[in-house]
């Protein structure tokens, strides 16, 4: 994919490090030229590669019991109620939904305590099944 045009119309090539995983023979033999069959849009984007990238995007699944420290999180949250002890319905003092960075409101289905079997306990962890990571509020 040859994404950008330089001033004067010359194509910019990505840095060599970005091409380290390119399959053999996939690089153009002529400097500054896109590979054969690549259609560049009006500002130099490889339109087919861009469309393919967006259609193949997915959310990263939660991996393991890791927690991400988040200074923007108001509450500790997890998508997995299985990591909590004493799981219960959210109390009236906790929200029924949380707003995440992209502006979506995710429902809170339950709450509980994380780390109940060790010396570290994290109370009032909200369960929002649509979350992607465990978030540790560090406000």
N, C-alpha and C positions, 0 to 999 in steps of 0.2 A: 504494500500500500504506500503510495507516494502522496502524502496529505497536503502539502502546501506549495504555493507558488511564491518564489522570491520576487522582489521588485524587478521589473523588466521581463517577467514571464518565465524565468528559469525555474525548474523544479528543484525543491530542496529535498535532499536525501536524509533519512534518519541516521543518527550516529551509529557507528559500527557495532557498538555494544548492544544496541537495540536489535541488531540483525543476527545476533549470536545463535538464536534458535531457528533461523530460517532454514528450510530444507535445501539440500544441494540443488543447484540449478534454478532456484527461485529468484535469484537476483538478476537484475537487468545487466546486460553486457555493456550498454552504452551509458556513460555517466549522465545523470540528470534526466533520463528518459524513463517513463513508467514502463512496466512490463507490458508485453503485447496483450491486447484485449482489455486493458484497464481504461475505463471511461472516467475522465476527470470532470468534475462539476465546474461551474463558473468561477469558483474561487480556488480551485485546485484540489478539492477533496475527491478521493476515490469513492464515488457514491455507492457502488455495490458493496465494498468492504465496510463502509459506514453503516449501511442498512443491515448487513449481516451481523455486525457487532451489536447493534441495538436489539435485534430480534433474538440474539442468543444470550442476552443478559439474564442472570438469575441472582437471587439472594444467596449469600453464603450461609450454608447451614451451620447451626451451633456445633462447635467442636469441643467436647469435654467440659470439665467443670471450671473453666477459666472465667475470670471476671475482668471486665474492662472498666477502668476508673474513668468516670465521666463527671466533669465539673458542671455540666449543664443538666444533669439528671436530678430531679427533685426527690425521687424515691429510688431505692434499690429495686431492680426489676429482673425477672428471669422469664424465659418462655417455658421452662420445665418445672412443673410442680413436684416432680419426683426427687429433686435435690433438696426439698424443704421438709422440715418436720412440723408437726402440729398445723397442717394445712387447714384453713378455714375460709369462709366467705369473707370478703372485705368488710371491715367495719364502716360505720357511717362517717368516721373521721378520716377515712381514706378515699381516694377518688375511684369512681367506677370506670374511668377510662383515663389514659395518659396520652399526651400529644408528643410525638417523636419529631426528630429534626426535619423530616420532609413535610411536616404539617398534618400528617394523618393522625387520627385519634384511634388508639387501640384499646379494646375493652380489657378491663382487669377482671379476671375470673375468680381469683382466690389470693390468699396471702399466707405467709408462714415464716419460719425461722430457718436460715441457712447455717450450716456448720454446727449443728446441734451435738454432733458426736465428738467434737474436738474442743480445744480450749477457746477457739474463736467462734463467737456466735453473732449472727447478723439478723436482728429481729425486723419484723415488718417489711419483708420482701414481697413485692407485688408480683403476681403472675399475669403476664400478658402473652398468650401463646403465639402471637404474631411477631414478637420480638426476635431478633436474630442473635443477640449476644446477652449474656448476663451483664447487667450494668450496676456498678458500685457507685452510688452517689457520694461525691466528695466535696460537697458545698461548704 
